[in-house]
Every structure is written in structure tokens, then in C-alpha cells.
Amino acid sequence: MPKFQPTQLRGNDFLLSNGSGAFLLLPLMQIRNDRHKEHELENPSKYHGFFLGTQKIVEGWFATIDGQLLSPEIQTGFQTDLITAEKIYNTNQTKTIEEVFVPDGFPAISVSYSGTFGNLEFQPEFDIRGRYEHPWTEYASEIAGGICFISAMGYWAVIGEGEIRQINQYRYKFYPDDFARNDIAERWSHSPCSLKGRRFYFGFGKSREEALHNYETLKNDFEALKRAKTERVKSCLLKHRVATKNEALNKAFSAAVIQFLSIQNGDMLPASGDRWFAGDSGWLRDAAISLEAYFELGLFERAKRTINFWLTEDKLNEEGLFADKLEPKPQWRSVDATLWLLRRAGEYAVISKDRLFLEAKSDLLRESLERLIDKRVDARGLLACKPYETWMDTKFTPREGYPIEVQALFAYDCLLYAKLFEEKTASKLTHIAAATMNSINALFKCKTKVEGVERRYLTDCLSPSLERSSAITPNQLIVLDCGLIEEELESDILAIARSKLAGKGVRTLAPEDVGYFEKHVGDSSYHRGCQWPLFNYMAVKREIKQGKAERAFNHYIYPLMEDVLSKNIGGVPELYNGDGTDAIVPKYQTWSLASFIIACKEYERASLRQGMHPSSV
């Protein structure tokens, strides 16, 4: 198995997961919290820890060897084969390796130590925020039979192996980086026990018996479980790969695919980050957009399961919208989420030729479109939105009226289903789509100068009175992705994107705009300058369509490839700061990973068609 050795440890993460809703996010290197007078070890991000579903259970752990703390000062490296994660330490002039493993299929962790040393003491830390945030929450720990049992928030954890003694060490933590955005995430953790040994096992569950069973399964079948995960990862790497002459790109793609397919829980593709790793159903928009990566990987049955999960009658409201989030209770706040779902369902039917799926879902798909048309679409073919019904949904980016990507997705869906539905409905949808595209051409076009050359682009949004927004945003790339505009205008938009928006991701606002933020400091900057990798694949596809595969690689693939290999292995973050530096966000985001995967596959096809030699920049 190939080894990945990130070159930038501090401030970066690694995700170990089992594809069943159990996730462990590790800092590649711990940090010291300089604001804490004892200078305790701290996690550099609030997202670290072990999650079972939506519940964070484990905060972390401490280990000392012959009295020496395994601290950042003596850590010399990190490596992973995507099966285990290894931290390397220099302890008393001797190499010590800490290996962390998460088995497939059930929630458990092992932490093992190898090297030449005498006494090793291990303290697990459990997250006990709930004890302070919710007075009704019971938190308890006990040692029985050489094992420590912990219960909190309806979950159980078991840890054991080796000599054990009871302690009660409470720690208060906060994260220094949060001071930059005035959003302090406080944490309380508790170490109920200390263990001596070389390998320690955690088991988790919703009952004492389940947690104990998972603990014993990992302990008794440890080597077999490692072999099984190794075979699964090897098989995935053989099945899903790109074959370019750029070995770094091939390797980055493999790592991204492994992580992308791990962020799966049942039928859902949740977005990642803190409690949103898995367990709840995530967001419809994120899931629907990400499904194109499933199509690229040939995973049509898995894509179908996700579509079927969201595409149900009980999730459809009177306006034709499907619920965009289900927990803690269903909400209908997103127009574009429904349009993305309709698009992916139709694309699945076309690509897979699954007639039974279309027969089963056609009435529901038709009903959604008809309700949208009846409740939201005017005589110009424009679909109206309330202020916060698109992916730009914070109070700082109200888009009441007619957002450009909503019009494009609506027209695309109408044309798509005109080919799938019976003649009467098809004729109606074709007519409406034509009206929508005419309105886009007549009402949304604007002009700006790029390097002294006048270029046309599409305004981000029309107000209810049809006034154009002055903002230059990447939402017009969704119009290109829908294939709805002529080539000359497409070329202009791509030139503007390269000049004003391209970075590691794609900026959500051009830097010259008065509302632009160079740094991500919370909701106020979220959609006003931050670079989102979500859009990279859209630009790549259209650049390649215009015969500019190398330009697509250099602007939109290479910057992400570098980070996938050198920072958060196999991870693409939710966003970057406007200036391209790392932001305080989840580092493994579903649609960001999907974007990178799609872009790599597009580039591979272009390379094969043209006999190109992909850059090794």
C-alpha cells in the first residue's frame, strides 16, 4: 500500500472512518494552547475527536513513555496508508510510533504503540460538554473487570487492555484560532482512567452491551479486521483510479476517492464537519451535487439509494420543494436543493437506463415540477426565490428575486424531463424552458473589463423589480455547467473566472467588490469572497470543452492536488480564505471532494483524447 506523508503537519487533519457513521478526525500534530497558563496540549480545531452519528464521544488522549509526554515538541512525522494513521515520535532518543485504526462496519478504535521503551501510560479523554450544556444529562464512568465503562447523552463507550486505575482528571479547553473570528468553542473533557500497556481498544454503542460487544470484537479479531480493511482499500484503489502521466495527480485522486466513499452513512451523503460528519441525513443540496461523482465512479446503485432517500412523497411540500434538511425536524428552505435533486434523478434515469426507477418516481418528479411552475414561475419563465432560499443562505447575502443559477437549473430540468415525460407534459416543459433561456439572455447579461478587454458575464441575481446585482460571483458557472449559453459568452465568463475568481477554490465574490472579505471570519464572509472548491469541476469541464485542458489543470486541479497530498490527506476543505490561505472550516467536505474527483476524471479523458502529457508542475 502506498504511504502518504504530508509535509505540513501543524494545523491540518486526517480523517479515519468506516463508512457506517463512525468518524475519527485526528490533528496531524497537536498544539500548545498559549493562552492556557498550564500550556496543556490542545486540539487546534473544534472538529477533532471521535463521532458516533451526530454525537462526539472522544475528545482525544494523552500518552507518556517513561514519564515523557508524547507532545508536539518531540513529534517528528505523520504517515498513513489510508488504513491506519501513524504519528512518529522521538522519545528519549528512540523512535516510537503511535498507530490508530478504525475498523470497517462497527464503531471502535484501537491505539497502539511500538518501539523500544519501558512504561507507557495512556489517558483517554471523553467529551462531556453535554454535562454542562444540558442539566438533565447524566455522565458516569466505572471500572469493572479491568475495563472502563462511560455513559453520556444516550451513548456508551468502553476502553480497556492492560493495567487500569481510576482517575478523575477534568480539562477545560478552548481553541486559540477561534479568537480570530470571535467565535469561541469551549470544551470540557474528562479522563476517567489511566491504562498501562501497548495497545488500547475503544468500543462504542447505544447500550452498554453493544459497546462491550464492539470492544471485544475489535480486541479478539484485531488482525483479521486490519486485513479486511486493507483488502477493501486495495480493491477500491484498483477499481477507482485515473491513469494520467502525472503520478502525483493519480495518487491524489486515489486518496480523495477513499475519503469520499468513507463519508457515507446508510443512504445519505452528509456534508462533513464536526457533528455533520454523519449520523443525521445531512443536506439535500450537498448530497445531490455530490452525486455526479458517484456517476463518474460508476456507483449507480449507491447513487440511486441516495436519490430514493430524498425523493419521497412525504418530503414534498405544496410549493414543489423537497425538504432540504430533516433534523432536528424537516425544513423547506432551499429552492436550488430541489432543482439539483430533480437534475440528478433525471440524469440517473438517462445514464443508467433504469426504466423501473423512472416508472416508480415519474409521478412525484412531475408533481414537483408542476407545483414549482404553478407557485413560483412567472410569464417570463423566471422562478422566484425568497431572500435565503439558495446555497448563499446567510443574512449577509439575501438574494430575493431571480438568482441566476436557479433559473439555469430550472431550465435544465425542464429540458431534461421534456425528454423523459409523455408528449403533453414534454411540450409544456420545452415551452417554459425556452422562455427561461430567453429571459436569461435578455435580462441577465452585463459587461466588465478584464485586462483591458471588454467581457460579458451574467449578473448574480435580478431583484423582484428586475434590477441587476453588480456582484461578480461563481454562480454563473452553474449556467455553464447546464450548457445553456452560446460559446462566445461562455468564453467571456471563463476569462472573468480565471482573472477574478480562481484561486485554490473559486471566490464567491470578485476582490474589487466593496463587500469582499479576504479572510473567513464567520457568516459575514461566508459567501463574500471565500474560495469554494465546489465550483472547480464546473470550470474544468467548460475549459476542457473549449480545448484548454492544460489551463483547466493549472487553474483548478493542481492547487487542490497539492493540498490533497501535502495537508489533509485525501481531503478537500469546505472553503479557503479569499486570499487562498487555510480557513477554520471542515477539511473533508463531501461536495468539495466530489468536485475534485469529477475534475480529475474530466482531465483524464481529455488527456487520453489528445494524447497529452499532463503537467508535473
C-alpha positions as CSV (number, residue, x, y, z in Angstrom):
1,M,0.0,0.0,0.0
2,P,1.3,3.5,-0.8
3,K,2.3,5.7,2.1
4,F,1.2,9.3,2.3
5,Q,3.4,11.6,4.3
6,P,2.0,15.1,4.5
7,T,4.6,17.8,4.5
8,Q,2.6,20.3,6.5
9,L,1.6,18.9,9.9
10,R,0.6,21.8,12.1
11,G,-3.0,22.9,11.6
12,N,-4.0,20.0,9.4
13,D,-6.2,16.9,10.0
14,F,-6.7,13.3,8.9
15,L,-10.0,11.5,8.7
16,L,-10.3,7.8,9.6
17,S,-13.8,6.5,9.1
18,N,-15.6,3.2,8.5
19,G,-18.4,4.2,6.0
20,S,-21.0,3.4,8.7
21,G,-21.3,6.7,10.6
22,A,-18.2,6.3,12.8
23,F,-15.6,9.0,12.3
24,L,-12.3,9.9,13.9
25,L,-10.7,13.2,13.0
26,L,-7.1,13.5,14.1
27,P,-4.9,16.5,14.2
28,L,-1.7,15.6,12.3
29,M,0.1,17.3,15.1
30,Q,-1.2,18.5,18.5
31,I,-0.6,22.1,19.5
32,R,0.1,24.0,22.7
33,N,-2.6,26.5,23.9
34,D,-0.5,29.5,24.8
35,R,-3.5,31.2,26.4
36,H,-3.7,28.5,29.0
37,K,-1.4,29.0,31.9
38,E,-0.6,25.3,32.2
39,H,0.1,25.1,28.4
40,E,-1.9,22.0,28.1
41,L,-1.9,20.1,24.9
42,E,-4.9,21.2,22.7
43,N,-6.5,20.2,19.5
44,P,-6.0,23.0,17.1
45,S,-9.6,22.7,15.8
46,K,-13.0,22.2,17.3
47,Y,-13.7,19.4,14.8
48,H,-11.3,16.9,16.3
49,G,-12.5,13.7,18.1
50,F,-14.4,10.5,17.6
51,F,-18.0,10.9,16.4
52,L,-20.7,8.2,16.5
53,G,-23.5,9.6,14.4
54,T,-24.0,13.2,15.4
55,Q,-22.6,12.6,18.9
56,K,-19.0,13.4,19.7
57,I,-17.8,10.9,22.3
58,V,-14.0,11.0,22.5
59,E,-12.1,14.3,22.7
60,G,-8.6,12.7,22.4
61,W,-6.0,11.0,24.5
62,F,-2.7,11.6,26.3
63,A,0.3,9.1,26.4
64,T,3.5,9.3,28.3
65,I,6.5,7.0,27.8
66,D,8.8,6.6,30.8
67,G,7.4,9.9,32.1
68,Q,7.9,11.8,28.8
69,L,4.7,13.2,27.3
70,L,4.1,12.4,23.6
71,S,3.9,16.1,22.7
72,P,4.3,18.2,19.6
73,E,7.8,19.1,20.6
74,I,9.0,15.5,20.1
75,Q,6.7,14.5,17.1
76,T,8.9,14.0,14.0
77,G,6.3,12.9,11.4
78,F,3.0,11.5,10.3
79,Q,2.1,8.9,7.7
80,T,-0.9,6.9,6.6
81,D,-1.7,4.1,4.1
82,L,-5.4,5.2,4.4
83,I,-6.0,2.1,6.7
84,T,-4.2,3.4,9.8
85,A,-2.7,6.7,10.9
86,E,0.8,6.8,12.4
87,K,2.4,9.5,14.4
88,I,6.1,9.2,14.9
89,Y,7.9,10.5,18.0
90,N,11.5,10.7,19.2
91,T,11.3,9.5,22.8
92,N,14.5,9.6,24.8
93,Q,16.5,9.3,21.5
94,T,14.3,6.3,20.4
95,K,11.7,6.1,17.7
96,T,8.1,5.5,18.9
97,I,5.1,5.0,16.6
98,E,1.5,5.6,17.6
99,E,-0.8,3.7,15.3
100,V,-4.6,4.5,15.2
101,F,-7.1,2.1,13.5
102,V,-10.8,2.3,12.9
103,P,-12.3,-1.0,11.7
104,D,-15.0,-1.1,9.0
105,G,-18.6,-1.8,9.8
106,F,-18.9,-1.0,13.5
107,P,-17.8,1.8,15.9
108,A,-14.5,1.1,17.6
109,I,-10.9,2.4,17.7
110,S,-7.5,0.9,18.6
111,V,-4.4,2.9,19.6
112,S,-1.2,1.0,19.5
113,Y,2.4,1.9,20.4
114,S,5.6,0.3,19.0
115,G,9.2,0.9,19.8
116,T,11.8,0.3,22.5
117,F,10.5,1.7,25.7
118,G,9.6,0.7,29.3
119,N,6.5,2.1,30.9
120,L,3.7,3.6,28.8
121,E,0.7,5.3,30.4
122,F,-2.4,6.1,28.4
123,Q,-5.3,8.5,29.4
124,P,-8.4,8.7,27.2
125,E,-10.4,11.9,27.2
126,F,-14.1,11.9,26.8
127,D,-16.2,14.8,25.7
128,I,-18.5,16.0,28.5
129,R,-19.9,19.2,27.1
130,G,-23.4,17.8,27.4
131,R,-23.0,17.5,31.2
132,Y,-22.7,21.3,31.4
133,E,-25.0,22.3,28.5
134,H,-27.9,20.1,29.4
135,P,-28.7,19.7,33.1
136,W,-30.7,16.5,32.5
137,T,-27.7,14.8,31.0
138,E,-26.2,12.0,33.1
139,Y,-22.5,11.3,32.7
140,A,-21.0,8.4,34.5
141,S,-17.9,6.2,34.5
142,E,-17.0,3.0,36.3
143,I,-14.3,0.3,36.2
144,A,-15.4,-3.3,36.2
145,G,-13.4,-6.4,35.3
146,G,-10.4,-4.4,34.1
147,I,-12.5,-2.3,31.7
148,C,-13.7,1.3,32.0
149,F,-17.4,2.0,31.1
150,I,-18.5,5.5,30.2
151,S,-22.1,6.6,29.5
152,A,-23.3,10.0,28.3
153,M,-26.0,11.5,26.1
154,G,-27.5,8.1,25.4
155,Y,-24.2,6.6,24.2
156,W,-21.8,4.2,25.8
157,A,-18.0,3.8,25.5
158,V,-15.8,1.0,26.7
159,I,-12.0,1.1,26.9
160,G,-9.5,-1.4,28.2
161,E,-6.5,-3.7,27.8
162,G,-3.6,-3.6,30.2
163,E,-3.3,-2.5,33.8
164,I,-6.0,0.1,34.7
165,R,-6.6,2.5,37.5
166,Q,-9.3,5.0,38.2
167,I,-8.6,8.8,38.0
168,N,-10.8,11.9,37.7
169,Q,-8.9,14.4,35.5
170,Y,-11.1,17.2,34.2
171,R,-9.8,19.5,31.5
172,Y,-11.2,22.8,30.1
173,K,-10.2,23.6,26.6
174,F,-10.7,26.3,24.0
175,Y,-9.3,26.9,20.6
176,P,-6.9,29.8,20.0
177,D,-7.7,30.2,16.3
178,D,-11.3,31.0,17.2
179,F,-10.3,34.3,18.7
180,A,-9.6,35.5,15.2
181,R,-13.3,35.2,14.4
182,N,-14.8,35.9,17.8
183,D,-16.4,32.5,17.9
184,I,-15.1,30.7,20.9
185,A,-15.8,26.9,21.1
186,E,-15.3,25.8,24.7
187,R,-14.8,22.2,25.6
188,W,-14.9,20.2,28.8
189,S,-13.2,16.8,28.7
190,H,-12.8,14.0,31.4
191,S,-10.2,11.3,31.8
192,P,-11.8,8.6,34.0
193,C,-8.9,6.2,33.9
194,S,-5.3,5.6,33.2
195,L,-4.0,2.4,31.5
196,K,-0.6,0.8,31.1
197,G,0.2,-1.3,28.1
198,R,1.0,-1.0,24.4
199,R,-2.4,-1.3,22.7
200,F,-5.7,0.1,23.8
201,Y,-9.2,-0.7,22.5
202,F,-12.3,1.5,22.4
203,G,-15.8,0.1,21.7
204,F,-18.9,2.3,21.3
205,G,-22.6,1.8,21.1
206,K,-26.1,2.9,22.2
207,S,-26.1,0.5,25.0
208,R,-23.6,-0.9,27.5
209,E,-23.9,-4.4,25.8
210,E,-23.3,-3.0,22.3
211,A,-20.3,-1.0,23.3
212,L,-18.8,-4.0,25.1
213,H,-19.5,-6.3,22.2
214,N,-17.7,-3.9,19.8
215,Y,-14.8,-3.6,22.2
216,E,-14.4,-7.4,22.4
217,T,-14.8,-7.8,18.6
218,L,-12.0,-5.4,17.9
219,K,-9.8,-6.9,20.6
220,N,-10.4,-10.5,19.6
221,D,-10.3,-10.0,15.8
222,F,-7.9,-7.2,15.5
223,E,-5.5,-8.6,12.9
224,A,-8.4,-10.0,10.8
225,L,-10.2,-6.7,10.8
226,K,-7.0,-4.9,9.7
227,R,-6.6,-7.4,6.8
228,A,-10.2,-6.9,5.8
229,K,-9.9,-3.2,5.7
230,T,-6.6,-3.4,3.8
231,E,-8.3,-5.6,1.1
232,R,-11.2,-3.2,0.9
233,V,-9.0,-0.2,0.4
234,K,-6.8,-2.1,-2.1
235,S,-9.9,-3.2,-4.1
236,C,-11.2,0.4,-4.1
237,L,-7.9,1.8,-5.3
238,L,-7.8,-0.7,-8.2
239,K,-11.3,-0.1,-9.2
240,H,-11.3,3.7,-8.9
241,R,-8.3,5.4,-10.4
242,V,-7.1,7.8,-13.1
243,A,-4.4,6.8,-15.5
244,T,-2.5,10.0,-16.4
245,K,1.2,10.5,-16.7
246,N,1.1,12.7,-13.6
247,E,1.7,10.3,-10.8
248,A,1.0,12.9,-8.1
249,L,-2.4,13.5,-9.6
250,N,-3.1,9.8,-9.8
251,K,-2.1,9.4,-6.1
252,A,-4.2,12.4,-5.0
253,F,-7.3,11.1,-6.8
254,S,-6.9,7.7,-5.1
255,A,-6.7,9.3,-1.7
256,A,-9.7,11.6,-2.4
257,V,-11.9,8.6,-3.6
258,I,-11.2,6.6,-0.4
259,Q,-12.2,9.5,1.8
260,F,-15.2,10.5,-0.3
261,L,-16.6,7.0,-0.1
262,S,-16.0,6.9,3.6
263,I,-18.2,9.9,4.3
264,Q,-21.2,7.7,3.7
265,N,-23.8,6.6,6.3
266,G,-26.6,4.4,5.2
267,D,-28.3,6.0,2.2
268,M,-27.0,9.5,2.9
269,L,-24.1,11.6,1.7
270,P,-23.8,14.1,4.5
271,A,-21.5,17.1,4.4
272,S,-18.6,16.8,6.8
273,G,-17.5,18.8,9.7
274,D,-17.9,18.4,13.5
275,R,-21.3,16.9,14.2
276,W,-22.2,16.8,10.5
277,F,-19.8,14.0,9.6
278,A,-22.6,11.5,9.6
279,G,-25.5,10.2,11.7
280,D,-28.0,12.8,10.6
281,S,-29.2,13.0,7.0
282,G,-27.0,16.0,6.1
283,W,-28.2,18.4,3.5
284,L,-30.1,17.6,0.3
285,R,-28.2,20.2,-1.7
286,D,-24.8,18.8,-0.7
287,A,-25.9,15.2,-1.4
288,A,-27.4,16.0,-4.8
289,I,-24.5,18.0,-6.1
290,S,-22.1,15.3,-4.9
291,L,-23.9,12.5,-6.8
292,E,-22.2,13.4,-10.0
293,A,-19.0,11.9,-8.5
294,Y,-20.9,8.7,-8.0
295,F,-21.9,8.7,-11.6
296,E,-18.2,9.2,-12.6
297,L,-17.2,6.3,-10.4
298,G,-19.9,4.0,-11.8
299,L,-21.6,3.7,-8.4
300,F,-25.1,3.9,-9.8
301,E,-26.8,1.7,-7.1
302,R,-25.4,3.8,-4.3
303,A,-26.5,7.0,-6.2
304,K,-29.9,5.5,-6.6
305,R,-30.2,4.8,-2.8
306,T,-29.3,8.4,-2.0
307,I,-31.8,9.7,-4.6
308,N,-34.6,7.4,-3.3
309,F,-33.9,8.5,0.3
310,W,-34.7,12.2,-0.6
311,L,-37.2,11.7,-3.4
312,T,-40.3,10.6,-1.3
313,E,-43.8,12.0,-1.2
314,D,-43.7,12.9,2.5
315,K,-40.7,15.2,1.8
316,L,-42.6,17.2,-0.9
317,N,-44.4,20.4,0.1
318,E,-47.2,22.3,-1.6
319,E,-44.8,24.6,-3.5
320,G,-43.0,21.6,-5.1
321,L,-39.9,21.8,-2.8
322,F,-38.4,18.7,-1.3
323,A,-37.2,19.0,2.3
324,D,-33.6,20.1,2.3
325,K,-32.7,19.0,5.8
326,L,-34.6,16.6,8.1
327,E,-33.1,17.0,11.5
328,P,-34.0,18.0,14.1
329,K,-37.1,18.4,12.0
330,P,-37.8,18.7,8.3
331,Q,-37.3,22.1,6.7
332,W,-38.1,23.5,3.3
333,R,-35.8,26.5,2.9
334,S,-34.0,25.8,-0.4
335,V,-35.2,26.1,-4.0
336,D,-31.9,25.1,-5.6
337,A,-31.6,21.9,-3.5
338,T,-34.8,20.6,-5.1
339,L,-33.6,21.6,-8.5
340,W,-30.3,19.8,-8.0
341,L,-32.3,16.7,-6.8
342,L,-34.5,16.8,-9.9
343,R,-31.5,17.1,-12.1
344,R,-29.6,14.2,-10.6
345,A,-32.7,12.0,-10.6
346,G,-33.2,12.7,-14.3
347,E,-29.5,12.2,-15.1
348,Y,-29.5,8.9,-13.2
349,A,-32.5,7.7,-15.2
350,V,-30.8,8.7,-18.5
351,I,-27.3,7.4,-17.7
352,S,-28.4,4.1,-16.0
353,K,-31.3,3.4,-18.3
354,D,-33.2,2.4,-15.2
355,R,-36.8,2.3,-16.5
356,L,-38.2,0.9,-13.3
357,F,-36.8,3.8,-11.3
358,L,-38.4,6.3,-13.7
359,E,-41.7,4.5,-13.7
360,A,-41.7,4.5,-9.9
361,K,-40.7,8.1,-9.5
362,S,-42.2,9.9,-12.6
363,D,-45.4,11.0,-10.9
364,L,-43.5,12.5,-8.0
365,L,-41.0,14.2,-10.3
366,R,-43.8,15.6,-12.4
367,E,-45.7,16.8,-9.4
368,S,-42.7,18.7,-8.1
369,L,-42.1,20.5,-11.4
370,E,-45.8,21.3,-11.9
371,R,-46.1,22.8,-8.3
372,L,-43.0,24.9,-8.9
373,I,-44.3,26.2,-12.1
374,D,-47.7,26.9,-10.6
375,K,-46.5,28.6,-7.4
376,R,-43.2,30.2,-8.4
377,V,-42.8,30.7,-12.2
378,D,-43.9,33.9,-14.0
379,A,-44.8,34.5,-17.6
380,R,-41.2,35.2,-18.4
381,G,-40.2,31.7,-17.3
382,L,-38.4,33.0,-14.3
383,L,-38.6,31.1,-11.0
384,A,-38.8,33.4,-8.0
385,C,-36.9,32.9,-4.7
386,K,-37.3,34.4,-1.2
387,P,-34.1,36.1,0.2
388,Y,-32.4,33.0,1.7
389,E,-33.5,30.0,-0.4
390,T,-30.3,29.4,-2.3
391,W,-26.9,28.0,-1.2
392,M,-25.9,31.5,-0.3
393,D,-28.3,31.5,2.7
394,T,-26.8,33.7,5.4
395,K,-28.4,37.0,6.3
396,F,-25.5,38.8,4.7
397,T,-26.3,37.6,1.2
398,P,-30.0,38.0,0.6
399,R,-31.0,37.1,-3.0
400,E,-34.7,37.8,-3.2
401,G,-35.9,37.7,-6.8
402,Y,-34.3,35.6,-9.5
403,P,-30.9,34.1,-8.8
404,I,-29.1,33.1,-11.9
405,E,-28.2,29.5,-11.0
406,V,-31.9,28.9,-10.0
407,Q,-33.0,29.9,-13.5
408,A,-30.4,27.8,-15.2
409,L,-31.1,24.7,-13.1
410,F,-34.9,25.1,-13.7
411,A,-34.4,25.4,-17.4
412,Y,-32.1,22.4,-17.5
413,D,-34.6,20.3,-15.5
414,C,-37.4,21.3,-17.8
415,L,-35.4,20.3,-20.9
416,L,-34.3,17.1,-19.2
417,Y,-37.8,15.9,-18.3
418,A,-39.2,17.0,-21.6
419,K,-37.2,14.0,-23.0
420,L,-38.5,11.7,-20.3
421,F,-42.2,12.5,-19.9
422,E,-45.1,12.0,-22.2
423,E,-45.7,14.4,-25.1
424,K,-48.2,16.7,-23.5
425,T,-46.0,17.4,-20.4
426,A,-42.9,17.5,-22.6
427,S,-44.3,20.2,-24.8
428,K,-45.2,22.3,-21.8
429,L,-41.8,21.9,-20.3
430,T,-40.0,22.7,-23.6
431,H,-42.0,25.9,-23.9
432,I,-41.3,27.1,-20.4
433,A,-37.6,26.3,-20.7
434,A,-37.4,28.4,-23.9
435,A,-39.0,31.3,-22.0
436,T,-36.5,30.9,-19.2
437,M,-33.5,30.9,-21.5
438,N,-34.8,33.9,-23.4
439,S,-35.1,35.8,-20.1
440,I,-31.5,34.8,-19.2
441,N,-30.3,36.1,-22.5
442,A,-32.4,39.3,-22.3
443,L,-32.1,40.3,-18.7
444,F,-29.0,38.9,-17.0
445,K,-26.1,39.9,-19.3
446,C,-23.6,42.5,-18.0
447,K,-20.2,43.8,-19.1
448,T,-16.9,44.3,-17.4
449,K,-13.2,44.7,-18.4
450,V,-10.6,42.0,-17.9
451,E,-7.0,43.1,-18.6
452,G,-8.3,45.9,-20.8
453,V,-10.7,43.7,-22.8
454,E,-14.5,44.1,-22.5
455,R,-16.1,40.8,-21.4
456,R,-19.7,39.8,-20.9
457,Y,-21.0,37.9,-17.9
458,L,-24.2,37.0,-16.2
459,T,-25.4,39.0,-13.2
460,D,-25.7,37.1,-10.0
461,C,-29.4,37.9,-9.3
462,L,-32.3,40.0,-10.5
463,S,-34.4,41.8,-7.9
464,P,-38.2,41.3,-7.9
465,S,-38.2,44.5,-10.0
466,L,-35.6,43.1,-12.4
467,E,-32.7,45.3,-11.2
468,R,-29.3,43.6,-11.8
469,S,-26.9,42.9,-9.0
470,S,-23.4,44.3,-9.6
471,A,-21.7,41.3,-8.0
472,I,-19.5,39.0,-10.0
473,T,-19.9,35.5,-8.5
474,P,-19.3,31.9,-9.5
475,N,-23.0,31.1,-9.6
476,Q,-22.9,31.8,-13.4
477,L,-20.6,28.7,-13.7
478,I,-23.7,26.6,-12.9
479,V,-25.2,28.1,-16.0
480,L,-22.2,26.9,-18.0
481,D,-22.5,23.5,-16.3
482,C,-26.0,23.3,-17.6
483,G,-24.8,24.0,-21.1
484,L,-27.4,26.8,-21.7
485,I,-25.4,29.7,-23.3
486,E,-23.5,30.3,-26.5
487,E,-19.8,29.6,-26.8
488,E,-18.7,33.3,-27.0
489,L,-20.4,34.2,-23.8
490,E,-19.1,31.1,-22.1
491,S,-15.5,32.1,-23.1
492,D,-16.0,35.5,-21.6
493,I,-17.3,34.1,-18.3
494,L,-14.4,31.6,-18.1
495,A,-11.9,34.5,-18.7
496,I,-13.6,36.5,-15.9
497,A,-13.5,33.5,-13.6
498,R,-9.8,32.9,-14.3
499,S,-8.9,36.6,-13.7
500,K,-11.1,37.5,-10.8
501,L,-12.4,34.3,-9.0
502,A,-9.9,31.5,-9.5
503,G,-7.6,30.5,-6.6
504,K,-7.4,27.2,-4.9
505,G,-11.2,27.2,-5.0
506,V,-13.4,29.7,-6.8
507,R,-14.1,33.0,-5.0
508,T,-17.7,33.8,-4.2
509,L,-17.1,37.5,-4.9
510,A,-14.6,39.4,-7.0
511,P,-11.9,41.1,-4.9
512,E,-12.8,44.6,-6.2
513,D,-16.3,44.4,-4.8
514,V,-16.8,46.6,-1.8
515,G,-18.3,43.6,0.1
516,Y,-15.3,41.3,-0.5
517,F,-13.6,39.6,2.5
518,E,-10.0,38.4,2.3
519,K,-10.4,36.2,5.4
520,H,-13.2,34.0,6.5
521,V,-14.4,35.3,9.8
522,G,-17.9,33.8,10.0
523,D,-21.3,34.2,8.3
524,S,-20.5,37.8,7.2
525,S,-17.7,36.5,4.9
526,Y,-19.0,33.0,4.2
527,H,-20.3,33.8,0.7
528,R,-18.5,37.1,0.1
529,G,-15.0,36.2,-1.1
530,C,-14.2,32.8,0.3
531,Q,-12.9,30.3,-2.2
532,W,-15.1,27.3,-2.6
533,P,-13.7,24.1,-4.3
534,L,-17.3,23.2,-5.1
535,F,-17.1,25.2,-8.4
536,N,-13.7,23.9,-9.6
537,Y,-15.2,21.0,-11.5
538,M,-17.7,23.2,-13.4
539,A,-14.9,25.4,-14.6
540,V,-12.7,22.4,-15.5
541,K,-15.5,20.8,-17.6
542,R,-16.1,24.0,-19.7
543,E,-12.4,24.8,-20.1
544,I,-11.8,21.3,-21.4
545,K,-14.8,21.6,-23.7
546,Q,-13.1,24.7,-25.2
547,G,-9.9,22.7,-25.8
548,K,-8.0,24.1,-22.8
549,A,-7.3,21.1,-20.7
550,E,-3.9,22.3,-19.5
551,R,-5.4,25.6,-18.5
552,A,-8.1,23.7,-16.6
553,F,-5.4,21.7,-14.8
554,N,-3.2,24.6,-13.9
555,H,-6.0,26.8,-12.6
556,Y,-8.5,24.4,-11.0
557,I,-6.9,21.0,-10.4
558,Y,-3.2,21.5,-9.5
559,P,-3.8,23.8,-6.5
560,L,-6.2,21.2,-4.9
561,M,-3.9,18.3,-5.8
562,E,-1.1,19.8,-3.8
563,D,-3.3,20.2,-0.7
564,V,-4.7,16.7,-1.0
565,L,-1.2,15.3,-0.8
566,S,0.6,17.7,1.5
567,K,-2.0,18.7,4.1
568,N,-5.2,16.8,4.9
569,I,-4.5,13.5,3.1
570,G,-7.4,12.8,0.7
571,G,-9.3,15.8,1.9
572,V,-10.6,18.9,0.2
573,P,-11.9,21.6,2.6
574,E,-15.3,23.3,2.6
575,L,-13.6,26.5,1.6
576,Y,-10.4,28.6,1.7
577,N,-9.9,32.2,2.7
578,G,-10.4,34.7,-0.1
579,D,-6.6,35.1,-0.3
580,G,-6.2,31.3,-0.6
581,T,-4.9,30.6,2.9
582,D,-6.4,27.9,5.1
583,A,-9.6,28.8,6.9
584,I,-11.1,27.4,10.1
585,V,-13.5,25.0,8.5
586,P,-14.0,21.3,8.0
587,K,-11.2,19.8,5.9
588,Y,-13.1,16.9,4.5
589,Q,-16.2,18.3,2.7
590,T,-18.4,16.0,0.6
591,W,-19.1,18.3,-2.4
592,S,-15.5,19.6,-2.4
593,L,-14.2,16.1,-2.7
594,A,-16.8,15.3,-5.3
595,S,-15.7,18.4,-7.3
596,F,-12.0,17.2,-7.2
597,I,-13.0,13.7,-8.3
598,I,-15.1,14.9,-11.2
599,A,-12.4,17.3,-12.3
600,C,-9.7,14.6,-12.3
601,K,-11.9,12.3,-14.4
602,E,-12.6,15.0,-16.9
603,Y,-9.0,15.8,-17.2
604,E,-8.1,12.1,-17.6
605,R,-10.5,11.8,-20.6
606,A,-9.1,15.0,-22.2
607,S,-5.6,13.7,-21.8
608,L,-6.4,10.4,-23.4
609,R,-8.3,12.0,-26.3
610,Q,-5.5,14.5,-27.1
611,G,-2.5,12.2,-26.2
612,M,-1.4,14.9,-23.8
613,H,1.4,14.7,-21.2
614,P,-0.3,16.0,-18.1
615,S,1.9,18.6,-16.3
616,S,4.0,17.6,-13.3
617,V,4.2,21.3,-12.3
